[in-house]
Amino acid sequence: MSHHARLHVRPLARLALASALALLASCMATTVATRPETQATPATAAPRTARDVHSFARPEEARVTHVALDLKVDFEAHELSGTATLDLQVTPGAREVVLDTDGLVVHAITDSEGRPLQYALGAAQPGLGSPLAVALAADVKRIVVRYETRPEAGALQWLTPAQTAGKRHPYLFSQGQAILTRTWVPTQDSPGIRQTYSARLTVPKGLRAVMSAEQLTPEGKPAADGTVFEFRMPQAIPPYLFAIAVGDIAFRPLGARSGVYAEPSVLDRAAHEFAEVEKMIEAAERLYGPYRWGRYDILVLPPSFPYGGMENPRLTFATPTVLAGDRSLVSLIAHELAHSWSGNLVTNATWADGWLNEGVTSYFELRIMEAVHGSEVGAMLSRLSLQELERNIHEAGEKSPRTALHVQPGASPDDGSSLVAYEKGAAFLQMMEETAGRERFDAFLRSYFDRYAFQSMDTRGFLAEIREHLVKGEAALEAKLRIDEWVYGPGLPSNVFRPPTDRFVKVEAQAQSFLKGAPASSLVTKGWWTQEWQYFLGLLPKTLSSAQMASLDGAFHFTQAGNSEVHFAWLEKVIANRYEPAMPALETFLTSQGRGKFVRPLYKQLKESDWGAPVAKRIYAQARPLYHPVVAGQVDKILQ
C-alpha cells in the first residue's frame, strides 16, 4: 500500500531544495549490508554492500545505527506522534542522510542540540513511499525527527473494541514486513541495515504496551496523559522487526525464559497450547547453537492478524487460528522460534534473497518438530509441504520463473516470502542434509549461524558458503547437490528428498478406498493426527460428487472442524463442489479471522467459480473492516 505524501519543508530549507531533490533522483537504487568479510559486532559492523531496490537509503554514505522512539498512541485519531532520534554512522565528506518514509507527516528535524536541519521529502513512489533527505553538518551524528503517522499507515492496524476478543478495549498492532516499517518509523527500511532501538510509549490508562524488545517497565509508569512503557533492543536487528502492540493484554509465564501474552479471555487457551515452548527452545539450541535474544515470548493477537506468525525478536506475534486445543498446530511456533537463528540472527540482505529467511527457517522448523515429537511427525510435515509446493508449481507452471528460489531484482518485496521461498527452500536444505549426511550438514549450518550472527547474507554469498564449508571441493558431492539448479532454476529438481512415512502410506490406502466407493464411515481413521487429515484431504480430487461430500461430512464433521488447517482444506472442497450445507461455515470462517493464508485462496476460488463472485463480494463487504491493510489490499485486487 502506498501513500501520497505531501512535501514538508522548513522555510529556511527552501533554498536547498533544488540540489537536495536532484540528489534524490539517485536514491532509487541503493545499497544494504550483506556478507561481510569477517564477523563484526552488531553496533560496529562495517559491511560490504549490495543493491536494495526497495529502499531509498544510501548507507555507504550515512547509515542509521540506532533508533530511539518517544511516541504517544492516540486511539481516537488513529495515529502515533512524537519523535524518532536516529544515531548515524557517517562517512567523511557525506553531506546528507537519506531515510525511507511512507505517508509520515514530518513537522521538524533537528540535531541533538535542537538546531534545525534542512530536509526535503521527495515525491511518493508506488509501493516505496518517499525519500527523506536530511542535510548534515560536519559534526552531526544524531538527528531528531518530529512526526506523526497517518490513520491509513500500512504497518498499523487499529481495532475497535468490537474487533477484539474481550470487546471492551481498542487494540493496536504493527506488521512491518516487508517494507512497512517506514509507514510508522522514519528510518532506513532495508533488511540489510541493522539497527538497535529503544522506545518510550505513552498509551491510554488501562492498556498495556509490548514491543519486540526488552521490557524495562513491564507494568508501566503512571503519567498525566496515560501510562508510559519503556523498551530497549540492544542487538542490532533489521527494521522490519520493529514491532508494537497495545491493548488489554495479560501475561502468563511458560518457563524460565518464555511466556505468553494475550487478551485475558484467550490467555488460558494460549498457555495450554504453547506449553511445550521451552522444550522447543532447548531442542533448537541443541541443533544450531545458543538462543541469543534473552527471552522468547509469544503474543496471541486478535483474529485480524494477517499472518500465521511474525518472528519479532523476543516476542513472536501469533494468530489465534493456531489455538486448536490439542497442540496440533504448534509447528507454527517452531517456525517462528527458528527465525531467531535464520532471519533474525542472519538476515536476508534484500527481499530478492527472502528464501534465506523462510526456506532455512522452514527446514529448521521440521528439525525442531522432529526433535520434540519424533521423526514421524517431521516426515509428515515435510511431505505435507511438498504436497502443497507441487500443487503451487503445477498452477504456476513448471518453467515459471516464479518457482525459482532467488527472486528477480525489482520484483515486489513480498515475492521473497512466497510459498516457493518457504517450501522449496526447505526441500533444498533437506536434500543437502540427505545427500551430504546429517552430521556433516548440521555442522555446516551451525557454523554458518555462528560466523554471520547479527549480519546479513545474500544468495550468492550463501551458495559460496555451501561450497566452501559443506562441499569442500568434492566434485562428486557438488554434482549430486545441483545447487544452482535448485536456487536459480524453475520447478522442483528430480533429486528432491521425500521422507518416508508409514502413517501417510496408510492414509493413501484409505483415500483410495474412499475414491473406489467405500463410504467415509468405513474408513480406518482412528488416532489420526492433524497432518494425516490434511494429507487425506489433499489427496482427494478437486471435484467430488454431492454424495461423496455428504459422506465425508457426515462421518468426520469437517464443516464443524475446530482445527483451522483442516477446516480450511475442507472449505476449499466446499467451494469447488458448491456444497451448500457448508456455506454458512464458509461465511463464518471468512468473517471471523483475517489470516491471509486462508482468506486469499478462498476469495480467489469463489471469484473464479461460475457462481461465487457475488457471494465473495457480499461476504467481503462485511469482512473487510476486520482485515489488516495488507490482506485487504490483496483481496481488493482479487475481487477488483
C-alpha positions in Angstrom: 0.0 0.0 0.0 1.4 3.4 -1.0 0.5 6.7 0.4 0.9 10.0 -1.4 2.9 12.2 0.9 2.9 16.0 0.9 6.2 17.9 0.7 7.0 19.2 4.2 9.9 21.7 4.2 11.1 24.2 6.8 11.1 27.7 5.4 14.9 28.1 5.8 15.4 24.9 3.8 13.7 26.1 0.6 16.9 27.4 -0.9 18.5 23.9 -0.6 15.6 22.1 -2.2 16.7 22.1 -5.8 20.0 20.5 -5.0 18.6 18.1 -2.5 15.8 16.9 -4.8 18.3 16.4 -7.6 20.3 14.2 -5.3 17.1 12.2 -4.5 16.9 11.1 -8.1 20.0 8.9 -7.5 18.4 7.3 -4.4 16.1 5.0 -6.2 18.6 2.2 -6.4 20.6 1.9 -3.2 22.5 -0.4 -1.0 22.2 -2.6 2.0 24.7 -4.6 4.1 25.5 -8.1 3.0 28.0 -10.8 3.6 30.8 -9.1 5.5 34.3 -10.4 5.1 34.7 -11.0 8.8 32.3 -11.2 11.7 31.7 -7.8 13.4 29.8 -6.7 16.4 26.2 -5.6 16.0 26.9 -2.0 16.7 30.1 -1.6 14.6 29.5 -3.8 11.5 31.4 -2.4 8.5 29.6 -4.3 5.8 30.2 -4.7 2.1 27.1 -3.5 0.2 24.6 -4.9 -2.3 21.8 -3.0 -4.1 18.4 -2.9 -2.5 15.9 -1.6 -5.0 13.2 -1.3 -2.3 15.0 1.4 -0.3 16.0 5.0 -0.9 18.8 4.8 1.6 22.4 5.3 0.8 24.0 3.6 3.8 27.5 3.7 2.3 27.3 7.5 2.9 25.3 7.7 6.1 23.8 4.8 7.9 21.3 4.6 10.8 22.7 2.5 13.7 20.2 3.2 16.5 16.6 4.5 16.7 15.1 6.0 19.9 11.4 6.4 19.7 9.3 8.6 22.0 5.7 8.2 20.8 2.2 8.8 22.1 -0.5 6.3 21.0 -3.8 8.0 20.1 -6.7 5.6 19.5 -9.1 8.4 18.7 -7.0 9.9 15.9 -5.5 6.5 14.9 -2.0 8.0 14.9 1.3 7.8 16.6 3.0 11.1 17.3 6.3 12.2 18.8 10.0 11.8 17.9 12.5 9.4 16.4 16.1 10.1 17.4 18.5 8.5 14.9 22.2 7.8 15.6 24.2 7.8 12.4 27.4 6.3 11.1 28.6 9.0 8.6 31.3 8.6 6.0 33.7 11.5 5.9 32.5 14.0 3.4 28.9 12.8 3.3 26.5 15.8 3.1 23.2 14.1 3.9 21.4 11.0 5.2 18.5 9.6 3.2 15.7 7.8 5.0 12.7 5.8 3.9 9.2 7.1 4.7 5.7 6.3 3.6 2.9 8.7 4.5 4.6 10.2 7.5 3.8 13.8 8.4 7.2 15.4 9.2 7.0 18.5 11.3 10.6 19.3 12.1 14.1 17.8 12.1 16.9 19.0 14.4 20.3 17.9 15.5 20.8 16.6 19.1 21.2 20.2 20.4 17.9 21.2 18.9 19.3 23.2 16.0 17.1 22.9 12.9 18.3 20.9 9.9 17.4 21.3 6.3 15.4 18.5 4.8 13.4 17.5 1.8 10.7 15.0 1.5 10.5 13.7 -2.1 7.6 12.6 -4.2 6.0 9.3 -3.4 6.9 6.3 -5.5 4.4 3.5 -5.9 5.0 0.8 -3.3 8.1 2.5 -1.9 6.9 5.7 -0.2 9.0 8.9 -0.2 12.7 9.5 0.3 13.5 11.9 3.2 16.9 13.7 2.6 18.4 15.4 5.7 21.3 17.8 5.2 24.2 17.1 7.7 26.8 19.4 9.0 30.3 18.1 9.6 29.7 17.2 13.2 26.2 15.9 13.1 25.9 12.2 14.2 22.4 12.3 15.6 19.2 13.7 14.3 15.7 14.1 15.8 12.6 13.8 13.6 9.4 15.1 15.0 6.5 13.5 13.1 3.2 11.7 13.2 1.7 8.7 11.3 -1.4 8.7 9.3 -4.6 6.7 10.1 -4.0 4.6 7.0 -0.4 3.7 7.8 0.1 0.3 6.2 2.0 -1.3 9.2 -0.6 -0.3 11.8 -4.0 -1.9 12.4 -6.3 0.0 14.8 -9.1 -2.2 16.1 -12.3 -1.1 17.8 -13.3 -3.0 21.0 -15.8 -5.0 18.9 -13.0 -6.4 16.8 -11.2 -7.8 19.8 -11.8 -11.0 21.8 -12.7 -9.1 25.0 -15.0 -6.5 23.3 -14.0 -3.8 25.9 -10.9 -2.0 24.8 -9.4 -0.9 21.5 -6.2 -2.6 20.2 -3.2 -1.6 18.0 -0.7 -3.9 16.4 2.0 -3.4 13.8 3.3 -5.6 11.0 6.5 -4.3 9.4 7.5 -7.0 6.9 8.4 -6.5 4.1 8.8 -2.6 3.8 6.0 -1.3 6.0 8.1 -0.1 9.0 8.6 3.2 7.0 4.9 3.9 7.5 5.4 4.4 11.3 9.2 4.9 11.8 11.4 7.3 9.7 14.5 5.2 9.2 16.4 3.2 6.6 14.0 0.5 5.9 16.1 -2.2 4.3 16.7 -5.7 5.9 20.5 -5.3 5.4 20.7 -2.1 7.5 20.6 -3.5 11.0 19.8 -1.1 13.9 19.4 -1.2 17.7 16.4 0.6 19.1 14.8 1.9 22.3 11.3 3.3 22.9 9.2 5.2 25.3 5.5 4.8 24.6 2.6 6.7 26.2 -0.6 4.8 26.0 -4.1 5.3 27.4 -4.7 4.2 31.0 -5.8 0.7 31.4 -3.9 -0.6 28.4 -0.6 -2.4 28.1 2.2 -1.9 25.5 4.5 -4.6 24.4 7.3 -4.5 21.8 9.9 -6.7 20.1 12.4 -5.6 22.7 13.4 -6.0 26.4 10.7 -4.6 28.7 12.2 -2.0 31.1 8.9 -1.2 32.7 6.7 -4.3 32.4 3.7 -2.8 34.3 4.2 0.7 33.0 4.6 4.0 34.9 1.7 6.3 35.6 1.8 9.6 33.7 -0.6 12.6 33.5 -1.8 11.6 30.0 -1.8 7.8 30.4 0.8 5.1 31.2 4.4 5.1 30.0 6.2 1.9 28.9 9.9 1.8 28.1 11.8 -0.8 26.0 15.3 -1.4 24.5 16.7 -3.8 21.9 20.5 -3.9 22.4 21.0 -6.3 19.5 21.0 -4.8 16.0 18.0 -6.0 14.0 16.6 -5.3 10.6 13.9 -2.6 10.8 11.1 -4.8 9.6 11.3 -6.5 13.0 10.4 -3.3 14.9 7.0 -4.2 16.4 4.4 -2.7 18.7 1.1 -3.9 20.2 -1.2 -2.0 22.6 -4.3 -3.3 24.2 -6.0 -5.3 27.0 -3.0 -7.7 27.3 -2.3 -10.1 30.1 0.8 -12.4 30.7 1.5 -15.9 31.9 4.9 -17.5 32.2 5.6 -20.8 30.4 9.1 -21.4 31.5 12.2 -19.6 33.0 12.7 -17.6 29.8 9.3 -17.9 28.0 5.8 -16.8 28.4 2.6 -15.9 26.6 0.7 -12.6 26.2 -2.9 -12.5 25.1 -6.2 -10.8 25.8 -7.5 -12.1 29.2 -10.3 -14.2 27.7 -7.8 -16.0 25.5 -4.9 -16.5 27.9 -5.8 -19.9 29.3 -6.2 -21.4 25.8 -2.9 -19.9 24.7 -1.0 -21.0 27.8 -2.3 -24.6 27.3 -1.4 -24.6 23.5 2.1 -23.4 24.0 3.1 -25.5 27.0 6.0 -27.1 25.1 7.7 -23.9 24.1 10.6 -24.4 26.5 11.2 -27.9 25.0 11.3 -26.3 21.6 13.9 -23.7 22.6 16.1 -26.4 24.1 15.8 -28.6 21.0 16.7 -25.7 18.8 19.8 -24.9 20.9 21.0 -28.5 20.7 20.7 -28.3 16.9 22.2 -25.0 16.0 23.6 -23.1 19.0 22.5 -20.8 21.8 19.4 -18.7 21.7 20.8 -15.2 21.8 17.8 -13.0 22.5 17.2 -13.4 26.2 13.5 -14.2 26.4 11.2 -15.9 24.0 7.6 -14.8 24.5 4.5 -15.1 22.3 1.8 -12.6 21.8 -1.6 -14.0 20.6 -3.2 -11.2 18.6 -6.8 -10.6 17.7 -8.2 -12.6 14.7 -7.4 -10.0 12.1 -3.6 -10.6 12.3 -2.7 -11.2 8.6 -0.1 -14.0 9.1 0.2 -17.2 11.0 3.1 -15.7 13.0 5.7 -13.0 12.8 9.1 -13.6 14.2 9.6 -10.3 16.0 12.6 -10.8 18.3 11.8 -11.7 21.9 8.1 -11.5 21.1 6.6 -13.7 18.3 3.2 -12.4 17.1 0.8 -15.3 16.5 -2.6 -15.8 15.1 -5.4 -17.2 17.3 -6.1 -19.7 14.5 -3.3 -21.7 15.8 -5.2 -22.4 19.0 -6.6 -25.8 18.0 -7.0 -27.0 21.6 -4.8 -30.1 21.1 -1.4 -28.5 20.3 -1.6 -29.9 16.8 -0.6 -26.7 15.1 2.4 -25.7 17.1 4.7 -26.3 14.2 3.9 -22.6 13.5 5.6 -21.7 16.8 8.5 -23.9 16.0 8.9 -21.9 12.7 8.8 -18.5 14.4 11.2 -19.7 17.1 13.6 -21.0 14.3 13.6 -17.5 12.9 15.6 -16.5 16.0 18.5 -18.0 14.1 17.6 -17.8 10.4 16.1 -14.4 9.7 16.7 -12.5 13.0 20.3 -13.6 13.6 21.4 -14.0 10.0 19.1 -11.9 7.7 18.4 -11.9 4.0 20.3 -8.9 2.6 17.5 -7.9 0.3 14.0 -9.2 -0.4 15.2 -11.0 -3.5 17.0 -13.2 -1.0 13.9 -13.9 1.1 14.3 -17.7 0.8 17.3 -17.4 3.0 15.0 -16.4 5.8 11.9 -18.5 5.1 13.4 -21.6 3.4 16.1 -22.1 6.0 13.6 -21.5 8.8 11.1 -24.0 7.3 13.8 -26.6 7.3 14.8 -25.7 10.9 11.1 -25.9 11.9 11.0 -29.5 10.7 14.1 -30.4 12.7 12.6 -28.9 15.9 9.3 -30.8 15.5 11.2 -34.0 14.8 13.3 -33.4 18.0 10.3 -32.7 20.2 7.7 -35.1 18.6 9.6 -37.8 16.7 10.8 -38.5 13.2 7.3 -39.5 12.0 5.9 -36.0 12.7 8.8 -34.4 11.0 8.4 -36.6 8.0 4.6 -35.9 7.7 5.1 -32.2 8.0 7.8 -32.4 5.2 5.5 -34.4 2.9 2.6 -32.0 3.5 4.9 -29.1 2.5 5.9 -30.9 -0.7 2.3 -31.7 -1.5 1.4 -28.0 -1.3 4.6 -27.0 -3.1 3.9 -29.3 -6.0 0.4 -28.1 -6.4 1.7 -24.5 -6.4 4.3 -25.2 -9.0 1.7 -27.0 -11.2 -0.6 -24.0 -11.0 2.3 -21.5 -11.8 3.8 -23.7 -14.5 6.9 -26.0 -14.2 9.0 -23.5 -16.2 7.7 -20.3 -14.5 10.5 -18.1 -13.1 8.2 -17.5 -10.1 9.1 -21.0 -9.0 12.9 -20.2 -8.6 14.2 -19.6 -5.1 16.1 -16.4 -5.9 13.6 -13.7 -6.9 14.4 -11.4 -9.8 15.6 -8.0 -8.6 12.9 -5.4 -8.9 10.0 -7.7 -8.1 7.6 -7.0 -5.3 9.4 -7.3 -1.9 6.6 -9.6 -0.8 7.7 -12.1 -3.5 10.6 -13.1 -1.3 8.0 -14.6 1.1 6.1 -16.8 -1.4 5.2 -20.4 -0.8 8.2 -21.3 -3.0 10.6 -19.4 -0.7 9.3 -21.4 2.3 8.8 -24.9 0.9 11.2 -25.2 -2.0 13.8 -23.6 0.3 13.2 -26.2 3.0 13.3 -29.0 0.4 16.7 -27.7 -0.9 18.2 -27.9 2.6 16.6 -31.3 3.3 18.1 -32.6 0.1 21.5 -31.3 1.1 21.2 -32.9 4.5 20.2 -36.3 3.0 23.0 -36.1 0.3 25.8 -34.9 2.5 24.8 -36.6 5.7 23.1 -35.2 8.7 26.1 -34.8 10.9 28.1 -33.0 8.2 25.2 -30.8 7.2 24.4 -29.8 10.9 28.0 -28.9 11.5 27.9 -26.6 8.4 24.6 -24.9 9.3 25.6 -24.3 13.0 28.9 -22.8 12.0 27.1 -20.6 9.4 24.9 -19.1 12.1 27.9 -18.5 14.3 30.0 -16.9 11.6 27.3 -14.5 10.4 25.5 -13.8 13.7 23.8 -10.3 13.6 24.8 -9.8 10.0 23.2 -10.1 6.5 23.6 -12.7 3.8 22.7 -12.7 0.1 22.1 -15.7 -2.2 25.4 -15.6 -3.9 27.2 -15.4 -0.5 25.2 -18.3 0.9 26.0 -20.6 -2.1 29.7 -19.7 -1.7 29.3 -20.7 2.0 27.9 -24.1 0.9 30.7 -24.7 -1.5 33.4 -23.7 0.9 32.2 -25.2 4.2 30.0 -28.1 3.1 31.1 -29.3 -0.3 34.8 -28.5 0.4 35.8 -29.1 -3.2 34.4 -32.6 -3.6 33.3 -32.8 -7.2 31.1 -35.8 -6.7 29.1 -34.1 -4.0 28.8 -30.9 -5.9 27.4 -32.8 -8.9 24.9 -34.6 -6.7 23.6 -31.4 -5.0 22.8 -29.5 -8.2 23.0 -26.3 -6.2 22.4 -23.7 -9.0 19.5 -25.7 -10.5 17.8 -25.6 -7.1 18.3 -21.9 -6.5 18.1 -20.3 -9.9 16.1 -22.8 -11.9 12.3 -23.2 -12.1 10.3 -26.1 -10.8 11.4 -28.9 -8.4 14.6 -30.8 -9.3 14.4 -34.6 -9.5 16.8 -35.1 -6.6 14.2 -33.9 -4.1 14.1 -36.0 -1.0 10.7 -37.4 0.2 11.0 -38.6 3.7 9.2 -42.0 4.1 6.3 -42.2 6.5 4.3 -45.3 7.3 1.4 -43.2 8.5 0.9 -41.5 5.2 1.1 -44.8 3.3 -2.0 -45.9 5.4 -3.7 -42.5 4.7 -3.2 -43.1 0.9 -4.8 -46.5 1.2 -7.9 -45.0 2.9 -8.2 -42.2 0.3 -8.1 -44.8 -2.5 -10.7 -46.9 -0.7 -13.0 -43.9 -0.5 -12.5 -43.0 -4.1 -13.3 -46.5 -5.2 -16.7 -46.2 -3.5 -16.3 -47.1 0.2 -18.4 -44.9 2.5 -16.4 -42.5 4.6 -17.8 -44.1 7.8 -16.0 -47.3 6.9 -12.5 -45.7 6.7 -10.0 -46.6 9.3 -9.0 -43.2 10.7 -8.9 -43.7 14.5 -6.0 -41.9 16.1 -5.2 -39.8 13.0 -3.2 -36.6 13.7 -4.0 -33.2 12.1 -1.3 -33.8 9.5 -3.0 -37.1 8.4 -6.3 -35.3 7.9 -4.6 -32.5 5.9 -2.9 -35.1 3.7 -6.1 -37.1 3.2 -8.0 -34.0 2.0 -5.1 -33.1 -0.2 -5.2 -36.5 -1.9 -8.8 -36.1 -2.9 -9.6 -34.7 -6.3 -10.9 -31.2 -6.7 -14.2 -32.4 -7.9 -16.3 -34.7 -5.8 -19.9 -35.7 -6.0 -22.6 -34.4 -3.7 -22.9 -37.8 -2.2 -19.2 -38.0 -1.6 -19.1 -34.6 0.1 -22.1 -35.6 2.3 -20.5 -38.9 3.2 -17.2 -37.2 4.3 -19.0 -34.5 6.3 -21.3 -37.0 7.9 -18.5 -39.2 9.0 -15.9 -36.6 10.0 -17.8 -33.4 10.6 -15.4 -31.3 8.6 -17.9 -28.4 8.4 -17.7 -28.0 12.2 -14.0 -28.7 12.5 -12.3 -26.6 15.2 -8.9 -27.1 13.6 -8.3 -24.1 11.3 -6.0 -26.0 8.9 -8.3 -28.9 8.5 -11.3 -26.6 8.2 -9.6 -24.5 5.5 -8.7 -27.6 3.5 -12.3 -28.7 3.7 -13.7 -25.3 2.7 -11.6 -25.4 -0.5 -13.5 -28.6 -1.4 -16.8 -26.9 -0.4 -16.3 -24.1 -2.9 -15.0 -26.4 -5.6 -18.2 -28.6 -5.3 -20.7 -25.9 -4.2 -21.6 -27.9 -1.1 -24.5 -25.9 0.2 -24.7 -27.3 3.7 -21.2 -25.8 4.5 -21.8 -22.3 3.0 -22.7 -20.8 6.4 -19.5 -22.2 7.8 -17.5 -20.7 4.9 -19.0 -17.3 5.6 -18.3 -17.5 9.3 -14.7 -18.5 8.6 -14.1 -15.5 6.3 -15.8 -13.0 8.7 -14.2 -14.2 11.9 -10.4 -14.2 11.1 -8.1 -12.4 8.7 -5.2 -14.8 8.2 -4.0 -14.2 4.6 -3.1 -17.9 4.1 -6.7 -18.8 4.5 -8.5 -15.7 3.2 -6.8 -15.1 -0.1 -7.3 -18.6 -1.6 -10.9 -18.8 -0.6 -11.9 -15.5 -2.1 -9.9 -16.3 -5.3 -11.6 -19.7 -5.6 -15.0 -18.1 -5.1 -14.2 -15.4 -7.7 -13.1 -17.9 -10.3 -16.1 -20.2 -9.9 -19.2 -19.7 -12.2 -21.4 -18.9 -9.2 -19.2 -17.5 -6.4 -18.3 -13.9 -7.4 -21.4 -12.2 -5.9 -21.1 -14.4 -2.8 -17.5 -13.3 -2.4 -18.3 -9.7 -2.7 -21.2 -9.9 -0.3 -19.1 -11.6 2.4 -16.1 -9.3 1.8 -18.3 -6.2 2.2 -18.9 -7.4 5.8 -15.5 -8.8 6.5 -13.2 -6.1 5.1 -13.1 -3.9 8.2 -11.7 -6.9 10.1 -8.8 -7.5 7.8 -5.3 -6.0 8.1 -4.5 -3.5 5.3 -2.1 -6.0 3.8 -4.8 -8.6 3.3 -7.5 -6.1 2.4 -5.3 -4.8 -0.4 -4.7 -8.3 -1.7 -8.4 -9.2 -1.7 -9.2 -5.9 -3.3 -7.1 -6.9 -6.2 -8.6 -10.4 -6.3 -12.2 -9.1 -6.4 -11.3 -5.9 -8.4 
